[in-house]
Amino acid sequence: MPAIDLITVIILYATSLAILLVGYLTAISSEDIIRLLIALELMFGAVFMSLIPLFSLCANVSFAIAILTIFTSGGELLVLIAAIVIQDRRKKDISTSSITIGGDNV
């Protein structure tokens, strides 16, 4: 089984970190739920990308982590889509300024 060289691993992790940071910054500054959803999917994509080098070293552990990440990402996506639908039906708006938690505006 060919191993990935160190330069490729560094490039993959640097790209994964850059995508993760873009996702975090987008999530922090998002003004509607759709942008928040896109930001969270970017973060999960970065996690998937960081698994690539692990498959060359320990495939079984990497596969288990990938399966766990896939189920987590799928569950998160379903919850967010349901939140978008509920928010749109209640408020006829998907901006995050209209979301309230415990009576407090977020």
C-alpha positions as CSV (number, residue, x, y, z in Angstrom):
1,M,0.0,0.0,0.0
2,P,1.6,3.3,-1.1
3,A,1.9,5.9,1.6
4,I,1.2,9.6,1.1
5,D,4.4,11.7,1.2
6,L,4.7,14.5,3.8
7,I,4.3,17.4,1.3
8,T,0.9,16.0,0.2
9,V,-0.2,15.5,3.8
10,I,0.8,19.1,4.7
11,I,-1.1,20.5,1.6
12,L,-4.2,18.5,2.5
13,Y,-4.2,19.6,6.1
14,A,-3.5,23.2,5.2
15,T,-6.4,23.2,2.7
16,S,-8.6,21.5,5.2
17,L,-7.8,24.1,7.9
18,A,-8.4,26.9,5.4
19,I,-11.8,25.5,4.5
20,L,-12.6,25.0,8.2
21,L,-11.7,28.6,9.0
22,V,-13.8,29.9,6.1
23,G,-16.7,27.8,7.5
24,Y,-16.2,29.2,11.0
25,L,-16.1,32.8,9.8
26,T,-19.1,32.3,7.6
27,A,-21.1,30.8,10.5
28,I,-20.2,33.6,12.8
29,S,-21.2,36.3,10.3
30,S,-24.2,34.6,8.7
31,E,-27.3,36.7,8.6
32,D,-29.7,34.0,7.4
33,I,-30.2,30.3,8.0
34,I,-29.1,29.3,4.5
35,R,-25.7,30.8,4.9
36,L,-25.4,29.1,8.3
37,L,-26.2,25.8,6.6
38,I,-23.6,26.3,4.0
39,A,-21.0,27.2,6.6
40,L,-21.7,24.0,8.6
41,E,-21.4,21.9,5.4
42,L,-18.1,23.6,4.7
43,M,-16.9,22.6,8.2
44,F,-18.0,19.0,7.7
45,G,-16.3,19.0,4.3
46,A,-13.1,20.1,6.0
47,V,-13.4,17.2,8.4
48,F,-13.8,14.7,5.6
49,M,-10.8,16.2,3.8
50,S,-8.7,15.8,6.9
51,L,-9.5,12.0,6.9
52,I,-7.8,11.4,3.5
53,P,-4.2,11.1,4.9
54,L,-5.4,8.7,7.6
55,F,-6.6,6.2,5.1
56,S,-3.0,5.6,4.0
57,L,-1.9,4.9,7.5
58,C,-4.8,3.1,9.3
59,A,-7.7,2.3,7.0
60,N,-9.9,0.6,9.6
61,V,-9.8,3.5,12.1
62,S,-10.3,6.0,9.2
63,F,-13.3,4.2,7.9
64,A,-14.9,4.1,11.3
65,I,-14.3,7.9,11.8
66,A,-15.6,8.5,8.3
67,I,-18.8,6.6,8.9
68,L,-19.4,8.4,12.2
69,T,-18.8,11.8,10.5
70,I,-21.2,10.9,7.6
71,F,-24.0,10.0,10.1
72,T,-23.3,13.2,12.1
73,S,-23.3,15.3,9.0
74,G,-26.5,13.7,7.7
75,G,-28.3,14.2,11.0
76,E,-27.1,17.8,11.2
77,L,-28.3,18.5,7.7
78,L,-31.7,17.1,8.3
79,V,-32.1,19.1,11.5
80,L,-31.1,22.3,9.8
81,I,-33.4,21.7,6.8
82,A,-36.3,21.2,9.3
83,A,-35.3,24.4,11.1
84,I,-35.3,26.3,7.9
85,V,-38.8,25.0,6.9
86,I,-40.2,25.7,10.4
87,Q,-38.6,29.2,10.5
88,D,-40.0,30.0,7.0
89,R,-43.5,28.8,7.9
90,R,-43.6,30.7,11.2
91,K,-42.0,34.0,10.3
92,K,-42.0,34.0,6.5
93,D,-38.4,35.0,6.8
94,I,-35.1,33.1,7.2
95,S,-32.9,35.8,8.7
96,T,-31.2,35.0,11.9
97,S,-32.2,38.3,13.5
98,S,-35.8,37.0,13.8
99,I,-34.8,33.8,15.7
100,T,-35.6,33.9,19.4
101,I,-34.3,31.6,22.1
102,G,-36.1,31.6,25.4
103,G,-37.6,35.0,24.6
104,D,-34.3,36.6,23.9
105,N,-33.3,37.9,20.5
106,V,-30.2,36.3,19.1
